[in-house]
Amino acid sequence: MSGHSKWHNIQKTKGAQDAKRAAAFTKIAKEMYVAVKEGGGSTDPSYNSRLATVITKAKAANMPNDNIKRVLEKAANAGSGDSYESITYEGYGPSGIAVIVETMTDSRNRTAGNVRHHFDKYGGKMGAAGCVSWNFSKKGVLVIDNEDGDYEEDNVMMDAMDCGADDFEADGDCFTIYTDPDDFNAVADALTKKGYTFVSAQIEMVPGEYKKLDNPDDITNMEKMLDIFEDDDDVQNVWHNWDRD
């Protein structure tokens, strides 16, 4: 889960996830169940593009291959995911920060009530569908860590473009590669074959513009709001336009 694709910001929001790895894997497993269901029961990522996307995300999150295999076997044999549906909520955090909350739930009433409560508790407000999503674009986002300086920026950029990426961004010690959502799996596979590994790989809602918070109380409340969303079992992803740099 991240606010936008800058890896330094992703690291800040994923810090809690790293301490709760099992919970993060559970959410990815839920996505796999639904992907298998919506793919007609297929557990072959070659014929199930949504599943291929989730598996790429799982590997970037360091989910062990044995875990992935067990989840897929369970999904194929037990019809898992039949009761889940995907629902997206939109709203505002402190000082009008735009927030999109993607959920996967077996109880609309429970999830809607919890999401509304999370917004309200920390100075935000849940809004109507479309109230903030107009400022976001769906993109495939692949992040490569270069903290050790193993990669040359120009080489990574050329490889990314050769593999079909739409855009490339160097930000400190990481590289962010953007793709059309429909090209995400092909670009990820091509870069993997070139020897690259990702610290984050998923379809994201990327804001067109970002907003800073200056008031310490707003910053604290926004942090707490993101934390409570992360801890909610029904919440899969949270996207926002808070510039935390």
Phi, psi and omega in degrees: 000138181205161178278315171208186197272357177296124189296327179299322179286323177298319180302320182295319181281338181268357180303316179293325180297320181299328179281347180232055186302320181298320179294321178296318179295325179298320180292321177294321178299319178300319177297323179294317179304312182292322179297321178294316179301310183288343177267020177072022179092000182284130175254013178262110182299342177293335181244005182223093188295324179295320178296320179300321178296317181292321179295321176299318177297317181297318181293321177295331178274007179065032173288123183301146180301324179297321177297315180300315180299317180295319179297317181293321178296318179294318180296320181289323186273332187250359181065030182301152178093355183300328186265357182270146171223150180267127179227133180249133178244151179231153179183197185230139172268191178305141179057029172079018176299129181283133183226132174242128182242116177263126182238162173223117193218157172251009178211100180302316184296316179298312185292316179299318179296319180293317181297316178300318180297318181297318177298310186296322187298330185240037171081018178252190181203130175284137182245187180278160177303131178092357185292331178233343186295342177299338182267005182240152175235139178279124182219150168281133183229123179240128183243128179248127179278129178235033182300327181273358178070030182285338186244146172268131184306313183297323180292318179296317180299315180295318178298318181298313181293321178297331181274359175105012179292156177270326185204163183217140180221128174260128183221095181065239183259030175216158177240135178244128183245128182252141178226162165295140181307323181290340181260358187305309184296318181295317180293316179299316180296317182295318179291325177298319179295335177277359175100006180275147171238157186241144174266346173205137182207107181192170172276123183240160168262107186260124182288150178283336177211156183244160183226133178269155172245131181253331182285124182302324179294321177296319180297315179298315181294323179293319176300314181293324178296315179296320179297318183289328173294316180300325183279350181280122183298334182278345184271125179266315182215148173231125178243143180207169181248027176283122176272106186268000180291000000 
